[in-house]
Amino acid sequence: MKPFFSQQYPNLPPTRQVGYDGIMPGPTFMMTQGREAIVRQINQGDRASSVHLHSSFSRSPFDGWADDITEVGQYKDYYYPNRQNARTLWYHDHAVDHTAENVYFGLAGFYILKDAQEESVGLPTGQYEIPLGIMARRYNNNPADGSLWDPEVNQEVTSVYGDVIEVNGKPWPFLNVEPRKYRFRMLDLGISRTYKLYMQADQHNNQGVNFTVVGSDCGLLLRPIQTNVLTMSIAERWEVVVDFAPFAGSNVTMHNQRGVGADSDFDGTDRVMRFVVGKTVTSQQNNGAIPSPLREVPFPPNLSIANRLFEFASNGGGWHINGIGWHDVAERVLAPPKRGSIEIWELKNGGGGWSHPIHVHLVDFQVISRTGSDRSVLPYEAVALQDVVWLGPGETVRVIARFAPWPGLYMFHCHNLIHEDHEMLAAFNVTEVAG
Ligand code: C2O
């Protein structure tokens, strides 16, 4: 982790950020199932860090526990089993009270795990498989010196929606593509904005372009799902296949619908990036029909032995889960699931018009119901395993998960990182069953 400067705009001075290996997003790990890894994280940044590999069932000491901090000048070696099925993971800072600041200034990157089953499906790969990490940020305009607007300096306690939409660290970028199929691994890097993405073919009367959703947080879906709007909240990953074949020689623009939850909108928050479609295809490999089903998804059987309710609510300037915050050290372990057992967790948005994308560490869950708004379980959620679910305003969502494979203390929290840093972070303790 180290500071670096990057030219974000042609007419502004370079922007200071702090990134893994001095880039944002950090280096993309390409990993293979069955091959373990140790990653040494050396902190040469601005403040204490803790690194979480989001979606890995890491053992508790390597999971980025918020209080397990590595000070500036220290390092920590993290061990990752890489025994899960293929999926799009990401690694990011998780330091107590400063996660939002650290991620917003650049401490986030992709970690892609592959396996043979996924390979056999024949989705676009190599140069046709591209991670797209979206983050909305805000720059100072007085003076307009290229510096990022700093949530901590500005004592922000609710949200930084950001008026500049960046993809892989670049504001409103374009990508040259060939007129064929691509697989995009989409990720909302945060720190507060939720998107409803859609695409239009600019020179074809803004004709809509569908996403074929093929993957979620925890790997391939049961089967591909077509959609023209993809809802993506913070930390969610949705993998989509897009076919640019009909648009050779023209542009396709990815847009964001405005008015999502309580998000603030600005001049440029209706667009995300552009695809400039060329005229020639250099390889037809994995450019065919997408098979269905995509894989056998290990959905937890409906054998829940405990149902728990967690309410995510604002609490006089802070944010709490069942009235508890991270700094309530004696009370913050809110559940003791037995190792290997299946539980249903009811996640309730405590109101006020806020959004809360809820992430549970360690497990892959299935969303089984959503009530309280005009949205039910989305078609692509219904065939997915996830580790983050968006609680839109007024919503209650039920998720089912098996609490395995390891015992130990793990966190769960709102992934609006400003909420997380202001106490909407708690823990559960996976306990060994006696005998
Ligand atoms: Cu992506 Cu607890 O984090």
Residues whose N, C-alpha, C, O or C-beta is under 5 A from the ligand:
A	BS01	C2O	H54 A235
